[in-house]
Amino acid sequence: MNLRNAGSLVNVILTEKFPKKIEINTGATECLYTDRRAGTIVEVLKNKIVFQYDNSVRTDNNGISEVQEYKYFVNTNNEKKIFRLTKNSWKSKGGSYLSIGYRNEYYDYSF
């Protein structure tokens, strides 16, 4: 992964882990520059994964804060995104990375 384009250190660390087995309906997190979006894997191909955004509802009362908690709901009508397997990670055509095995929504208010 090119660290200059990867965004926050947290997002770099999250995308460095590769699960042994990837299955449909597994939670996943798209890592953008500093934000993260939760979703679900809806299709697994040889070197591609189809990721679909979940509906995320914030459940904490922390306002503009780094401490954020969310509840996630699968929505089969939401937008889908394709991630391809590269040498070091799963990457979208737009340059975001995918972390597989959990959902973790995060909005960085500093930008």
Buried (B, 14 or more C-beta within 10 A) or exposed (E): BEEEEBBBEBBBEBBEEEEEEBEEEBBBBBBBEBBBBBBBBBEEEEEEBBBBBBBBEEEEEEEEEEEBEBEBEBBEEBEEBEBBBEEEBBBBEEEBBBBBBEBBBBBBEEE
